[in-house]
Amino acid sequence: MAKKEFSFADAAREIEAILERIEGGEPDIDKLSAEVRRASELLVKCREKLRNTEEEINKIFRENV
C-alpha cells in the first residue's frame, strides 16, 4: 500500500482542530495526552517540510545566479 504524501496544509488544519478541542472547554482528559502527542508529531513534520522547502528554494537560487 502506498504511503500518503505529507500535506503541510492538512497537518496545519489538524493542529488547529486539536487546539480548538483543547481550548474549547474541558478537554477529554482520557484523550488529552494523545492529542498533544499528535500535535507535537505534526509540528515536527511541518518544521521538517519547511526546512526542506527552504533548502530546495535556496538551491534553485544558487543554480540560477
C-alpha positions as CSV (number, residue, x, y, z in Angstrom):
1,M,0.0,0.0,0.0
2,A,1.4,3.4,-1.0
3,K,2.2,5.8,1.8
4,K,0.2,9.1,1.6
5,E,2.4,12.1,0.9
6,F,2.6,14.6,3.8
7,S,0.5,17.6,3.3
8,F,1.5,20.8,5.2
9,A,-2.0,22.3,4.8
10,D,-3.7,19.1,6.1
11,A,-1.3,19.0,9.1
12,A,-1.9,22.7,9.9
13,R,-5.7,22.1,9.8
14,E,-5.3,19.0,12.1
15,I,-3.2,21.0,14.6
16,E,-5.8,23.8,14.6
17,A,-8.6,21.3,15.2
18,I,-6.7,19.8,18.1
19,L,-6.1,23.2,19.6
20,E,-9.7,24.1,19.3
21,R,-10.7,20.9,21.1
22,I,-8.3,21.6,23.9
23,E,-9.1,25.3,24.2
24,G,-12.8,24.9,23.6
25,G,-13.6,23.9,27.2
26,E,-12.8,21.0,29.4
27,P,-10.6,18.7,27.3
28,D,-11.3,15.0,27.5
29,I,-8.6,14.0,30.0
30,D,-8.5,10.5,28.7
31,K,-7.6,11.8,25.2
32,L,-5.5,14.8,26.1
33,S,-2.1,13.3,26.1
34,A,-2.8,11.5,22.8
35,E,-4.0,14.8,21.3
36,V,-0.9,16.7,22.5
37,R,1.4,13.9,21.2
38,R,-0.3,14.0,17.8
39,A,0.1,17.8,17.6
40,S,3.7,17.5,18.5
41,E,4.3,14.9,15.8
42,L,2.6,17.1,13.2
43,L,4.7,20.1,14.3
44,V,7.9,18.2,13.8
45,K,6.8,17.1,10.3
46,C,5.8,20.7,9.5
47,R,9.2,22.1,10.6
48,E,10.9,19.4,8.5
49,K,8.8,20.3,5.5
50,L,9.6,24.0,5.9
51,R,13.3,23.3,6.3
52,N,13.4,21.1,3.2
53,T,11.4,23.6,1.2
54,E,13.8,26.4,2.2
55,E,16.8,24.2,1.2
56,E,15.2,23.5,-2.2
57,I,14.5,27.2,-2.8
58,N,18.0,28.2,-1.9
59,K,19.4,25.5,-4.2
60,I,17.3,26.8,-7.1
61,F,18.5,30.4,-6.4
62,R,22.2,29.2,-6.3
63,E,21.8,27.4,-9.6
64,N,20.4,30.4,-11.3
65,V,22.9,33.0,-10.1
